[in-house]
Amino acid sequence: MSQIRQRLGVNIDHVATLRNARGGAYPDPVRAALLAQEAGADGITAHLREDRRHIMDADIEALMASIRVPLNFEMAATAEMQAIALRHKPHAVCIVPEKREERTTEGGLDVAGDMNRLADFIAPLTEAGSRVSLFIGHDPRQIEAAVRVAAPVIELHTGRYCDLVAEGEAEAAALELAELLKGARMGHELGLEVHAGHGLSYATVAPFAATEEIRELNIGHFLISEAVFLGLEPAIREMRRLMDAARG
Ligand code: PXP
């Protein structure tokens, strides 16, 4: 199989986290998005959380008006967020579970347990022209359910794998990775476009970048953290280099 270049979506949420720490105007997430675009990002991801802890409504508006690469709008499956997505009609909508008390998105969406509601939720977004993606774990039931609710895309949650690597749990990490890659192949065979993301870094990106069935990676926190030391463009360029090297 010839290797199709994998897309890199850069998540700029934590530029907004830094901005909001002081309540002012900088650093500006839109400036970060434009720089990311210059550095080769194929898309920009922004998560408008219900509590607006980082990205705010005005950021989504400004991003839609400024960037030329596609916006992947991450959101919870709520009526408020659906209305915002329908107003902006971003290229992609990634539906994530959201709990107010969590520090970041901790688990995947329970698609299998919420099929009727999610199917009704997704339909108008698809009709409006957004590609809907569901952020899920590697459980085959969830992957099958994504097909049943007519989502064209799934994003596999790589967070647990990255945590296990960081904790030095090599055996458990290898098992988790095998399940994720099995999930990617299964999703692809079922006709879904497969993405992956959460917690990825230079140390953990390679096996996902090397997997043909994974068409896109979405990476945020690590890149913004690296940008403190290297600058955003070099940090993104290095990630791009590692992805291309792993894909061979
Ligand atoms: N993909 C999804 C669906 C996410 O919710 C997040 C975090 O907002 C990411 C990717 C990026 O994760 P990280 O910031 O850990 O790279």
Residues whose N, C-alpha, C, O or C-beta is under 5 A from the ligand:
A	BS01	PXP	N11 H47 V96 T105 F135 G197 H198 G199 L200 N218 I219 G220 H221 F222
